[in-house]
């Protein structure tokens, strides 16, 4: 362990405790756990980010292939129309017909080639997604185990030496517990992100007004923040787990953005857009500069390093919206506030 850190720990622990063998077992456990955590977490973050990049590239390629096939089909339709005009009367027309036949044959081969490429791409993508899913579960277990040990050891110290610890020592130990909790949340976030679209789409009626009202009872809402929920939030098709994650991440994000404002508000509402429900979560927080509008939806991306977040919440939100076939965007003005919009189709495909 870093000598300076060890000296600081000794400084804030009672002298008799710092000579106890169990104290050094405790220090070594923290040292080892932090080392394992940092190494494995970096690998996990890299794996999740690489997979996300590959998904984006694969989707881009599929869209490009679809465009090319549309062009081919359009050309074939044109050829068919030309062939139906009239039988050829001379050698020149016969030559053109042969050219058209060769063209159709080449285009048919191209369609088969593109389809084979698409099948291979989808198989490879499915395999990589399954690998990421399995990896996330394994890493989640391996990382959470030492965190539980640290949490237990810290609580043991606090319980057995409560009267012997000075105020500053208690503050430092509480800080360790909060960081352990943050690490645990980060690991859970990685796991949630990697498994959002793995389960089959189980859709049933969900009362979004009731769901968001339940969240208000669960989430910590500071006294300076008013959370209002519009009464017209509808009953929609979906599943409660994903929709709860969706609203919870957006509302928590809005609350955190308000910071120290004397009077803050977060409003959750909806508009009926014929084929879609267009929900919004509005706040009067610190706002987001336009240059970050796309960046914030990428996994592990944060606007600045001082943010007390894991950089996963909005990536999870976007993945859930994508899973349902909806869209998400935002409007924001720095120091004025932000409104996140997202759509959920009324009929799920």
C-alpha angles and dihedrals in degrees: 000000000000107000093223091053092048091050090050091050092049090048093059098041124081111268094239091052094051089060092052116106090225089061091063091045086054093049092048091050091054092046094050094044094050091049094050091043095053095047096046095040092054090052091047093049091048092049093050093046093047091050091050091050091049091050090052092048092046092050090048090052092048090051090050091049090050090053091050092050091051089054091050093049090048090052092049091050089052091050091051091051090050093049092052094056099087141311116277118263102189144027093265092058089045090054091051090050091052089050090052091049091052089047092053091048092050092047091050090053090048092052091051091048093050091048091051090050091050093050091049091047093050092047091050091047092050090050093050092047090052090049091051091048092052092043092051092054093048094047091045091057094044094049098043094053096068090040090058089050092052091048091051094047093049092049089048090055092048094048098044098040104030095126093042096054121087122227094261092052091052090050091052093048091048088051090054090051091051091051090049088052090049091050090050090051091049092052091047089049092055090049093048091047093052095048103041095102099029097088122072115264104265105188126186136142114296123185101222093191091057091043094053091043088055090051090055088061093049103041124077107246113184119230091248092058125077115202111201125186121199113234094225095070102135139226105254139178114261140083125286097230096058095039091050091052089048097053094036094056093047094047093046089048090052093049092050091051092060094065113163101354112138093226119025131171138193119193126192116196145144143218126207108237099180100248096025142042108232109205125187137193111200130188140170094225133129094297130221128261114240092240089070098048094104098030096061092064093059119095116262091006118132132177091234138358093245093069113114092223138101095230093239106095099082092039087057090047093053093046092053092048090048089048090059092045094249134127133241131199140147144221118208145164122197113252091004106070149263137257120199116200127193135169131219116193115240089222114044116216 
